[in-house]
Amino acid sequence: MLSEHVNLDNWDMHTTSVLVRPPSAPATADASLVEARDLTRIWGKGDAAQIGVSGVDLDIRSGELVAVIGPSGSGKSTLGALIAGIDKPTSGSLVVNGTRIDRMKTDRLAAWRGGNVGIVFQDFHLLPTLTAVENVELALDLGTDIGRRQRHKIALTALDQVGLAGHAKKLPAQMSGGEQQRVGIARATVTRASLIVADEPTGALDQANGHAVFELLAGLARMGTTVIFITHDLSLAGAADRIVSMIDGRVESVTEQGAAS
Amino acid sequence: MKSMLRQFRRAPGRILASVFALALAVGAIGVLAIPTVSGATLRQAAGGQGLADIVVDTTSLDQSQLALINEIDNVAVAEGQATVAVRLSDGFLTRLVGLDFDTQTMDIVQLTDGRLPGAVDEVVTSKSLGAIGDHLVADGSSYEIVGHGGTLWWSDSDVLYAQLDTVTALTEDGGTNRLVITAVDDGIDDLRAIGDEVRLVLQPRGDTYTTFPTYLPDGSTPIDQDIEQVSTLIGLLGIVAGLVALVLLASTTNTLITERTREVAVMRALGGRSRPLRRRLRRISFGITGMALVIGLPLGVLISNFIARMVLEEFVGITPDFAIDWRVIAGSAIGVLLGARLVAARAARGVTKLPLAEALRDREGAPFGNRWTHRLATRIPTGGLFSRIATRQSVHRPARTLAVVIQISAAVGAAFLIPSLANSVNEFNSATHEPWAWESTTQARDAGLPFSASVVAESADAESGIYVEGELEEWQIDLYGLEPDTEMFDPMLTSGRWISPESREAVLSAGFAKRNDLQVGDTLMIELASGEFEYHLVGLANDFSRTAYLDRTDLAADLGEPGMVNTVWSMRDHLDITLPAATRTSTAADLDADDNAGRAAIVTIFSAIGVIVAGVAALAVLSSMTVSLFERRHELAAMQALGASRRRLRGLLIRELLPLGAIGVLGGIILGALGTRGIIMSFEASNAVDIGVVDALGSVPLIAAGTFAALVLLALATVRSAARRPVAVTLRGAA
């Protein structure tokens, strides 16, 4: 079982001596980490126009675990991509961690992403030619100024924290889907970004692996990291602090649920 | 068609790059058609003008001698013409060519405008000498230009065509002094037999040939050999371009088919049979090839005609008609289609034979880590993370890596070959002039030996001698008749000794002797205009040409004009004495300039082909990179999502490309050096001379810098194109 290998008790990155950079924003309760106003993303023009999200107003507080749910094509992945800074809105404003990112130039946005947001993909998107530890190191290389040796140590620690200490030198092709996703989570969290956007991170995994991955993300939220969790799985969404329900590119409802499990 | 359009919409950039690169390569193969295109023009010109099989200058002949020659066995027609050197009032030295316009069957003047001469003071000439109606004054006589035109034989010089009587009036004894013959059987042995017979016919009246006869066997033209050699070498470069294109076709086809692994697996899972699926996959490759042929074949026809035009205008002075070599068109089409079929069949077999479960899982082609080379690459420390990605990418796709290296090598090879050829030819030209101690040479314009050897008795810095053509071991050679104590030539002997007076001795070019297995002490049978004569080889000269140095007295006697000469060499750039015949003075610098002009023409032609090869290779590299970028778009997008700026991505691609560029440059230099040697050896073999190779090592830094700059630009363009699409959109495409 995957959960047997995941050491959530050790998931305290603030006490990890090799980490030198503090979180980029204080995890103050009620402070909005994400402020989206009239956020719209449309592809194409005229009759061929395809709406991703339309007129979304949303605030997400620091340290929240937010689940975004909705049917296929409802715009939840688009919303996640916009908040993660890997897509740009057609109109509206988007402030994340105090920075307005909707008008940022490509390279500035890339630099911002490297230091402020961790992304977990459904398809993992590990670099196939890098080993597990190198994939994690890559995030540090791109998002921080930490030296090579230090990076390696931090990456190994991050892998240990997701229960993959023994898989550090394996290539993605030599790992299972669950293992690859855990490398993806280690990669997303290793820079201690204040925001994690996970787009259906359990979608390609079986139930056990899916729950273990969710537990990792929920643990991060408990420690003050804001986690936006896009999912179809209502049982996982039920464990979030808030549920944002989307339909046809709009926010249908936002449900407060109390503390995450 | 609908299916092809769908494929095109799926990857327009990659398909277009492949199509154009392949089309350019097919076009480059078209240069193999140059000999045919040139030949067609020459044959047409020869047919229309009645090109002779034997052409030779003679002493003055009358009608009765021509009648006897016409009776020689195998002679179809023998005609007399007349030529004399004349100087125009502006100092231009040219020739009056007398033809019997009413009865002639050979060297028929092709008029571009105007009419043929109808009076003794009328001429036809080229447009560069004047307009119709203008008058030219030649050696004091005035001639009116009544037409513009010329013949193939005199196409490289501006001569005046006049009535036969006009010119015979100016020749010695008033007869014809040029003999043209067509034979019934025109094999080389048949023609030589006629040549020997004619000598015998002329002998009783003391007449003889004054130049070495030109034999044009089997319908050939005077410049066939030159054109064929240049064209064949250009064709070799065309083949290189074709091979680069096939590598490109292989890599593109392979990718286009392999990336459909999962799609095909789904079809197989739904019950699709392998054979029809393979056929569908092969159609992709045929589609690309078909489109490339549609563009490439007409392009090839244009290229071959363009180069043939350059060659013929440069070497012959005639502008060819448009011609098509269907064999080359069919050959290149079949070759490229066959190549596409083989590559596509192999790739399609690979895709349809993959275990179904594995194929259904596959998203990005073969995963990294399944081969020992992949595992080895992960264990070898190769610098930082980006360097490791770069190295492992090259190991991950060995076929692509090899293709890029080959393509870069081909471009660099072509770029290195051109200056190396130019350097070698340059050095060869200098080497052939090395024995010349003289500053100017003054030569009689008419055949024969028109002035006495003592003509220079008054001049302290001039020597008289003979320069004629002859034949040795079936090679046409230059023959110099010199005073044995000459100061005008430094023979640069590599073995043996210099000639002694009147001892029938010869010194021969060392390279020519080596290629004909001739050694000091051998007896040489040298054929002159007047017949075959024996000389003893006493020394070898390091002069890089096909030359025999003989004693002036011996040579004049053999030519039937003892004590006479046709050339004066001087240590000054002009001659301070007047010679009793029409002459032309050329300085060493003039001859250098002529050589340079000839070399520039050859280098221009090779450069044009080199640019095509380099262009094909550059397009091929671009296409390979486009394919590579497409394959790795999700990977690059993932890196962008993690915070990689465009600068970092450019760095990654440059790290990947530069080592391949370095290997490609090295391989290309070796390829270019080997190619240069191959071409030079071919020239050496076909001319029986030493040429030698001088590699253009000075161009290597420039070529390397150019290659690396091009690769960096390629990386810039690639990343620019990749970064244009939002990361999320690219990543979503992977799901």
HADDOCK unambig.tbl for C-alpha pairs under 7 A between the chains (distance, minus, plus):
assign (segid A and resid 81 and name CA) (segid B and resid 728 and name CA) 6.03 0.50 0.50
assign (segid A and resid 86 and name CA) (segid B and resid 641 and name CA) 6.02 0.50 0.50
assign (segid A and resid 86 and name CA) (segid B and resid 726 and name CA) 6.62 0.50 0.50
assign (segid A and resid 86 and name CA) (segid B and resid 727 and name CA) 5.22 0.50 0.50
assign (segid A and resid 86 and name CA) (segid B and resid 728 and name CA) 5.27 0.50 0.50
assign (segid A and resid 87 and name CA) (segid B and resid 726 and name CA) 5.44 0.50 0.50
assign (segid A and resid 87 and name CA) (segid B and resid 727 and name CA) 6.28 0.50 0.50
assign (segid A and resid 87 and name CA) (segid B and resid 728 and name CA) 5.50 0.50 0.50
assign (segid A and resid 107 and name CA) (segid B and resid 645 and name CA) 5.02 0.50 0.50
assign (segid A and resid 107 and name CA) (segid B and resid 646 and name CA) 6.49 0.50 0.50
assign (segid A and resid 110 and name CA) (segid B and resid 640 and name CA) 6.33 0.50 0.50
assign (segid A and resid 110 and name CA) (segid B and resid 641 and name CA) 6.90 0.50 0.50
assign (segid A and resid 110 and name CA) (segid B and resid 643 and name CA) 4.26 0.50 0.50
assign (segid A and resid 110 and name CA) (segid B and resid 644 and name CA) 5.95 0.50 0.50
assign (segid A and resid 110 and name CA) (segid B and resid 645 and name CA) 5.63 0.50 0.50
assign (segid A and resid 111 and name CA) (segid B and resid 643 and name CA) 5.17 0.50 0.50
assign (segid A and resid 111 and name CA) (segid B and resid 645 and name CA) 6.72 0.50 0.50
assign (segid A and resid 113 and name CA) (segid B and resid 641 and name CA) 6.99 0.50 0.50
assign (segid A and resid 113 and name CA) (segid B and resid 642 and name CA) 6.53 0.50 0.50
assign (segid A and resid 113 and name CA) (segid B and resid 643 and name CA) 5.21 0.50 0.50
assign (segid A and resid 114 and name CA) (segid B and resid 642 and name CA) 5.38 0.50 0.50
assign (segid A and resid 114 and name CA) (segid B and resid 643 and name CA) 3.97 0.50 0.50
assign (segid A and resid 123 and name CA) (segid B and resid 735 and name CA) 6.47 0.50 0.50
assign (segid A and resid 125 and name CA) (segid B and resid 635 and name CA) 6.82 0.50 0.50
assign (segid A and resid 125 and name CA) (segid B and resid 638 and name CA) 6.07 0.50 0.50
assign (segid A and resid 127 and name CA) (segid B and resid 635 and name CA) 5.97 0.50 0.50
assign (segid A and resid 128 and name CA) (segid B and resid 368 and name CA) 5.95 0.50 0.50
assign (segid A and resid 129 and name CA) (segid B and resid 368 and name CA) 5.96 0.50 0.50
assign (segid A and resid 129 and name CA) (segid B and resid 389 and name CA) 6.05 0.50 0.50
assign (segid A and resid 129 and name CA) (segid B and resid 392 and name CA) 6.02 0.50 0.50
assign (segid A and resid 129 and name CA) (segid B and resid 393 and name CA) 6.84 0.50 0.50
assign (segid A and resid 130 and name CA) (segid B and resid 389 and name CA) 6.68 0.50 0.50
assign (segid A and resid 138 and name CA) (segid B and resid 385 and name CA) 6.86 0.50 0.50
assign (segid A and resid 139 and name CA) (segid B and resid 642 and name CA) 5.88 0.50 0.50
assign (segid A and resid 142 and name CA) (segid B and resid 642 and name CA) 6.77 0.50 0.50
assign (segid A and resid 142 and name CA) (segid B and resid 643 and name CA) 5.58 0.50 0.50
assign (segid A and resid 142 and name CA) (segid B and resid 644 and name CA) 5.77 0.50 0.50
assign (segid A and resid 143 and name CA) (segid B and resid 643 and name CA) 6.13 0.50 0.50
assign (segid A and resid 171 and name CA) (segid B and resid 369 and name CA) 6.37 0.50 0.50
assign (segid A and resid 173 and name CA) (segid B and resid 367 and name CA) 6.11 0.50 0.50
assign (segid A and resid 173 and name CA) (segid B and resid 368 and name CA) 6.42 0.50 0.50
assign (segid A and resid 173 and name CA) (segid B and resid 369 and name CA) 6.19 0.50 0.50
